[in-house]
Amino acid sequence: KIPFKLLNERLPLVKGKASIKGKTVEGEFIIDTGYNGTMQISSSLIKKYNISTKDDFEFKSVGITKTKNVRLNADTIQIGCNYITNTIAFLETEDTTQFPSGIDGLIGNKFFDNFSVVLDLKNNYLYLKPIEK
């Protein structure tokens, strides 16, 4: 049972963390079932944790915002006590982030593919049950 808050009364925002390049970043992430990745991390959070992306291959996303990103290995991505290991995260590399203040990125379907998911919008709880593989 993982609590979340609603941003603008409609977007679920949950605390999450990821281990990337030997550092653990923590923030508030939008649960985005329309995002096909595991996690996208804002440039402001990357700067806060001083994660260097200067030697990583940069590309421009093809979504609505077309921001510059790098694709990196993530040792873990975690929400509550539920996590996945050895996966991919996308880190925003623009000087200014596409996310408003207080939002550190997105959690998407590639993370949730590993769980049975219940999103209780009435009580603001996310339930995740790992899927046996």
Accessible surface in RSA format (square Angstrom, percent):
REM  Atomic radii and reference values for relative SASA: ProtOr
REM  Chains: A
REM  Algorithm: Lee & Richards
REM  Probe-radius: 1.40
REM  Slices: 20
REM RES _ NUM      All-atoms   Total-Side   Main-Chain    Non-polar    All polar
REM                ABS   REL    ABS   REL    ABS   REL    ABS   REL    ABS   REL
RES LYS A   1   155.29  75.8  98.44  60.4  56.85 135.4  46.82  42.1 108.46 115.5
RES ILE A   2    15.20   8.7  14.71  11.0   0.49   1.2  15.20  10.9   0.00   0.0
RES PRO A   3    91.73  66.9  84.33  76.9   7.41  26.9  84.44  69.7   7.29  45.3
RES PHE A   4    14.23   7.1   0.00   0.0  14.23  37.0   6.53   4.0   7.70  22.0
RES LYS A   5   115.32  56.3 113.60  69.7   1.72   4.1  66.82  60.1  48.50  51.7
RES LEU A   6    59.06  32.9  34.67  24.8  24.40  61.3  34.67  24.3  24.40  65.7
RES LEU A   7    47.85  26.6  45.08  32.2   2.77   7.0  47.85  33.6   0.00   0.0
RES ASN A   8   108.14  74.6  78.28  75.6  29.86  71.9  26.07  62.8  82.07  79.3
RES GLU A   9   160.35  92.1 138.14 104.5  22.20  52.9  52.15 100.9 108.19  88.3
RES ARG A  10   165.07  69.3 143.50  73.2  21.57  51.3  58.02  79.3 107.05  64.9
RES LEU A  11    50.69  28.2  50.69  36.3   0.00   0.0  50.69  35.6   0.00   0.0
RES PRO A  12    11.41   8.3  11.41  10.4   0.00   0.0  11.41   9.4   0.00   0.0
RES LEU A  13     7.28   4.1   5.57   4.0   1.71   4.3   5.57   3.9   1.71   4.6
RES VAL A  14     1.72   1.1   0.75   0.7   0.97   2.3   1.72   1.5   0.00   0.0
RES LYS A  15   148.39  72.4 144.29  88.5   4.11   9.8  87.67  78.9  60.72  64.7
RES GLY A  16     7.33   9.0   0.00   N/A   7.33   9.0   4.25  11.7   3.08   6.9
RES LYS A  17    73.61  35.9  73.51  45.1   0.09   0.2  23.64  21.3  49.97  53.2
RES ALA A  18     0.73   0.7   0.00   0.0   0.73   1.7   0.73   1.0   0.00   0.0
RES SER A  19    25.86  21.9  25.82  34.5   0.04   0.1  10.94  23.3  14.92  20.9
RES ILE A  20     0.28   0.2   0.00   0.0   0.28   0.7   0.28   0.2   0.00   0.0
RES LYS A  21   102.44  50.0  64.66  39.7  37.77  89.9  67.85  61.1  34.58  36.8
RES GLY A  22    77.26  95.3   0.00   N/A  77.26  95.3  40.04 109.9  37.22  83.3
RES LYS A  23    79.87  39.0  74.69  45.8   5.18  12.3  62.74  56.5  17.13  18.3
RES THR A  24    64.03  45.5  50.29  51.0  13.73  32.7  26.66  35.8  37.37  56.5
RES VAL A  25     0.00   0.0   0.00   0.0   0.00   0.0   0.00   0.0   0.00   0.0
RES GLU A  26    93.82  53.9  89.46  67.7   4.37  10.4  16.27  31.5  77.55  63.3
RES GLY A  27    13.86  17.1   0.00   N/A  13.86  17.1  10.35  28.4   3.51   7.9
RES GLU A  28    33.91  19.5  33.91  25.7   0.00   0.0  19.53  37.8  14.38  11.7
RES PHE A  29     0.00   0.0   0.00   0.0   0.00   0.0   0.00   0.0   0.00   0.0
RES ILE A  30    17.62  10.0  17.62  13.1   0.00   0.0  17.62  12.7   0.00   0.0
RES ILE A  31    11.82   6.7   3.84   2.9   7.97  19.2   3.84   2.8   7.97  21.6
RES ASP A  32    41.17  28.8  38.01  37.8   3.15   7.5   6.45  15.2  34.72  34.6
RES THR A  33    94.57  67.3  81.43  82.6  13.14  31.3  47.88  64.3  46.69  70.6
RES GLY A  34    72.90  89.9   0.00   N/A  72.90  89.9  38.34 105.2  34.56  77.4
RES TYR A  35    42.03  19.6  37.68  21.4   4.35  11.3  40.48  30.4   1.56   1.9
RES ASN A  36   101.09  69.7  94.80  91.6   6.29  15.2  35.18  84.7  65.91  63.7
RES GLY A  37    10.39  12.8   0.00   N/A  10.39  12.8   8.92  24.5   1.47   3.3
RES THR A  38     8.34   5.9   7.29   7.4   1.05   2.5   7.28   9.8   1.06   1.6
RES MET A  39     0.00   0.0   0.00   0.0   0.00   0.0   0.00   0.0   0.00   0.0
RES GLN A  40    14.89   8.3  14.89  10.9   0.00   0.0   1.36   2.9  13.53  10.3
RES ILE A  41     0.00   0.0   0.00   0.0   0.00   0.0   0.00   0.0   0.00   0.0
RES SER A  42     0.00   0.0   0.00   0.0   0.00   0.0   0.00   0.0   0.00   0.0
RES SER A  43     3.81   3.2   3.78   5.0   0.03   0.1   2.83   6.0   0.98   1.4
RES SER A  44    54.56  46.1  45.80  61.1   8.77  20.2  40.15  85.5  14.41  20.2
RES LEU A  45     4.69   2.6   3.43   2.5   1.26   3.2   4.57   3.2   0.12   0.3
RES ILE A  46    11.14   6.3  11.03   8.2   0.11   0.3  11.03   7.9   0.11   0.3
RES LYS A  47   121.59  59.3  99.85  61.3  21.75  51.8  86.17  77.6  35.42  37.7
RES LYS A  48   148.92  72.7 112.08  68.8  36.84  87.7  79.18  71.3  69.75  74.3
RES TYR A  49    58.27  27.2  49.40  28.1   8.88  23.1  40.03  30.1  18.25  22.5
RES ASN A  50   115.55  79.7 107.96 104.3   7.59  18.3  23.57  56.7  91.98  88.9
RES ILE A  51    11.04   6.3   0.44   0.3  10.60  25.5   2.44   1.8   8.61  23.4
RES SER A  52    63.47  53.6  50.75  67.7  12.72  29.3  52.55 111.9  10.92  15.3
RES THR A  53    26.31  18.7  18.36  18.6   7.96  19.0   0.17   0.2  26.14  39.5
RES LYS A  54   175.28  85.5 135.44  83.1  39.84  94.9 100.98  90.9  74.30  79.1
RES ASP A  55   130.62  91.5  92.05  91.6  38.57  91.2  41.60  97.9  89.02  88.8
RES ASP A  56    37.75  26.4  23.17  23.1  14.58  34.5   6.43  15.1  31.32  31.2
RES PHE A  57   167.64  83.9 149.21  92.4  18.43  48.0 157.12  95.3  10.53  30.1
RES GLU A  58    79.49  45.6  61.46  46.5  18.03  42.9  19.78  38.3  59.72  48.8
RES PHE A  59    64.30  32.2  56.25  34.8   8.05  21.0  64.30  39.0   0.00   0.0
RES LYS A  60   122.26  59.6 102.87  63.1  19.39  46.2  49.71  44.7  72.55  77.3
RES SER A  61    28.19  23.8  22.86  30.5   5.33  12.3  23.19  49.4   5.00   7.0
RES VAL A  62   142.77  93.9 121.22 109.7  21.54  51.9 122.43 106.4  20.33  55.2
RES GLY A  63    40.34  49.8   0.00   N/A  40.34  49.8  37.79 103.7   2.55   5.7
RES ILE A  64   175.11  99.6 144.66 107.8  30.45  73.4 151.61 109.2  23.50  63.8
RES THR A  65    74.41  52.9  48.11  48.8  26.30  62.7  47.46  63.7  26.95  40.7
RES LYS A  66   114.64  55.9 109.65  67.3   5.00  11.9  79.04  71.1  35.60  37.9
RES THR A  67    11.99   8.5  11.23  11.4   0.76   1.8  11.60  15.6   0.39   0.6
RES LYS A  68    86.80  42.3  86.80  53.3   0.00   0.0  32.48  29.2  54.32  57.9
RES ASN A  69     2.81   1.9   2.81   2.7   0.00   0.0   0.90   2.2   1.91   1.8
RES VAL A  70     0.79   0.5   0.79   0.7   0.00   0.0   0.79   0.7   0.00   0.0
RES ARG A  71   145.98  61.3 125.27  63.9  20.72  49.3  30.71  42.0 115.27  69.9
RES LEU A  72    18.91  10.5  15.96  11.4   2.95   7.4  18.91  13.3   0.00   0.0
RES ASN A  73   107.22  73.9  95.01  91.8  12.20  29.4  20.64  49.7  86.58  83.7
RES ALA A  74     0.68   0.6   0.00   0.0   0.68   1.6   0.19   0.3   0.49   1.3
RES ASP A  75    86.87  60.8  80.88  80.5   5.98  14.1  23.68  55.7  63.18  63.0
RES THR A  76    39.33  28.0  39.33  39.9   0.00   0.0  29.67  39.9   9.65  14.6
RES ILE A  77     0.00   0.0   0.00   0.0   0.00   0.0   0.00   0.0   0.00   0.0
RES GLN A  78    42.66  23.9  41.97  30.7   0.68   1.6   1.42   3.0  41.24  31.3
RES ILE A  79     0.11   0.1   0.00   0.0   0.11   0.3   0.11   0.1   0.00   0.0
RES GLY A  80    39.44  48.6   0.00   N/A  39.44  48.6  25.66  70.4  13.77  30.8
RES CYS A  81   109.13  82.6  89.91 100.3  19.23  45.2  41.74 105.7  67.40  72.7
RES ASN A  82    18.47  12.7  15.15  14.6   3.32   8.0   3.32   8.0  15.15  14.6
RES TYR A  83   122.97  57.4 105.89  60.2  17.09  44.5  57.98  43.6  64.99  80.1
RES ILE A  84    19.44  11.1  14.81  11.0   4.63  11.2  19.44  14.0   0.00   0.0
RES THR A  85    78.99  56.2  62.38  63.2  16.61  39.6  31.91  42.9  47.08  71.2
RES ASN A  86   132.64  91.5 109.42 105.7  23.22  55.9  27.07  65.2 105.57 102.0
RES THR A  87    23.47  16.7  17.01  17.2   6.46  15.4  10.66  14.3  12.81  19.4
RES ILE A  88    44.06  25.1  43.91  32.7   0.15   0.4  43.91  31.6   0.15   0.4
RES ALA A  89     0.00   0.0   0.00   0.0   0.00   0.0   0.00   0.0   0.00   0.0
RES PHE A  90    46.28  23.2  46.28  28.7   0.00   0.0  46.28  28.1   0.00   0.0
RES LEU A  91     0.00   0.0   0.00   0.0   0.00   0.0   0.00   0.0   0.00   0.0
RES GLU A  92     0.97   0.6   0.00   0.0   0.97   2.3   0.00   0.0   0.97   0.8
RES THR A  93    32.60  23.2   6.43   6.5  26.17  62.4  11.57  15.5  21.03  31.8
RES GLU A  94    48.53  27.9  44.71  33.8   3.82   9.1  10.16  19.7  38.37  31.3
RES ASP A  95   122.49  85.8 107.02 106.5  15.48  36.6  29.50  69.4  92.99  92.7
RES THR A  96   111.04  79.0 102.80 104.2   8.24  19.6  75.89 101.9  35.15  53.1
RES THR A  97    44.61  31.7  22.38  22.7  22.23  53.0  22.70  30.5  21.92  33.1
RES GLN A  98    61.14  34.2  22.89  16.7  38.25  91.1  18.54  39.5  42.60  32.3
RES PHE A  99    19.35   9.7  11.84   7.3   7.51  19.5  12.71   7.7   6.65  19.0
RES PRO A 100    86.07  62.7  71.71  65.4  14.36  52.2  84.57  69.8   1.50   9.3
RES SER A 101   121.26 102.5  81.96 109.4  39.30  90.5  57.51 122.5  63.74  89.3
RES GLY A 102    52.24  64.4   0.00   N/A  52.24  64.4  39.20 107.6  13.04  29.2
RES ILE A 103     6.32   3.6   3.18   2.4   3.14   7.6   3.18   2.3   3.14   8.5
RES ASP A 104    25.07  17.6  25.07  25.0   0.00   0.0   0.00   0.0  25.07  25.0
RES GLY A 105     0.00   0.0   0.00   N/A   0.00   0.0   0.00   0.0   0.00   0.0
RES LEU A 106    22.61  12.6  22.61  16.2   0.00   0.0  22.61  15.9   0.00   0.0
RES ILE A 107     0.00   0.0   0.00   0.0   0.00   0.0   0.00   0.0   0.00   0.0
RES GLY A 108     0.00   0.0   0.00   N/A   0.00   0.0   0.00   0.0   0.00   0.0
RES ASN A 109    44.88  31.0  44.74  43.2   0.14   0.3   9.76  23.5  35.12  33.9
RES LYS A 110   100.45  49.0  95.06  58.3   5.39  12.8  56.23  50.6  44.21  47.1
RES PHE A 111     0.00   0.0   0.00   0.0   0.00   0.0   0.00   0.0   0.00   0.0
RES PHE A 112    16.42   8.2  12.84   8.0   3.59   9.3  13.27   8.0   3.15   9.0
RES ASP A 113    86.69  60.7  68.17  67.9  18.51  43.8  28.37  66.8  58.31  58.2
RES ASN A 114    30.50  21.0  28.20  27.2   2.30   5.5   6.62  15.9  23.88  23.1
RES PHE A 115    11.54   5.8   4.32   2.7   7.22  18.8   4.32   2.6   7.22  20.7
RES SER A 116    61.84  52.3  52.51  70.1   9.33  21.5  32.18  68.5  29.66  41.6
RES VAL A 117    64.47  42.4  33.63  30.4  30.84  74.3  33.63  29.2  30.84  83.6
RES VAL A 118    87.68  57.7  84.64  76.6   3.04   7.3  87.68  76.2   0.00   0.0
RES LEU A 119    59.74  33.3  35.64  25.5  24.10  60.6  35.64  25.0  24.10  64.8
RES ASP A 120    32.35  22.7  26.42  26.3   5.92  14.0  13.08  30.8  19.27  19.2
RES LEU A 121   100.77  56.1  86.39  61.8  14.38  36.2  86.72  60.9  14.05  37.8
RES LYS A 122   190.72  93.0 153.06  93.9  37.66  89.7 105.21  94.7  85.51  91.1
RES ASN A 123    87.83  60.6  69.14  66.8  18.69  45.0  16.78  40.4  71.06  68.7
RES ASN A 124    47.29  32.6  45.54  44.0   1.74   4.2   9.15  22.0  38.13  36.9
RES TYR A 125    63.51  29.7  63.51  36.1   0.00   0.0  22.42  16.8  41.10  50.7
RES LEU A 126     0.17   0.1   0.17   0.1   0.00   0.0   0.17   0.1   0.00   0.0
RES TYR A 127    80.96  37.8  79.94  45.5   1.02   2.7  59.91  45.0  21.06  26.0
RES LEU A 128    20.90  11.6   0.00   0.0  20.90  52.5   0.82   0.6  20.08  54.0
RES LYS A 129   145.01  70.7 144.21  88.5   0.80   1.9  87.80  79.0  57.21  60.9
RES PRO A 130    79.16  57.7  70.80  64.5   8.37  30.4  70.80  58.5   8.37  52.0
RES ILE A 131    80.60  45.9  65.42  48.7  15.18  36.6  69.28  49.9  11.32  30.7
RES GLU A 132   162.94  93.5 138.82 105.0  24.13  57.4  65.52 126.7  97.42  79.5
RES LYS A 133   198.39  96.8 116.87  71.7  81.52 194.1 119.86 107.9  78.53  83.7
END  Absolute sums over single chains surface
CHAIN  1 A     7899.9       6288.6       1611.3       4232.8       3667.1
END  Absolute sums over all chains
TOTAL          7899.9       6288.6       1611.3       4232.8       3667.1
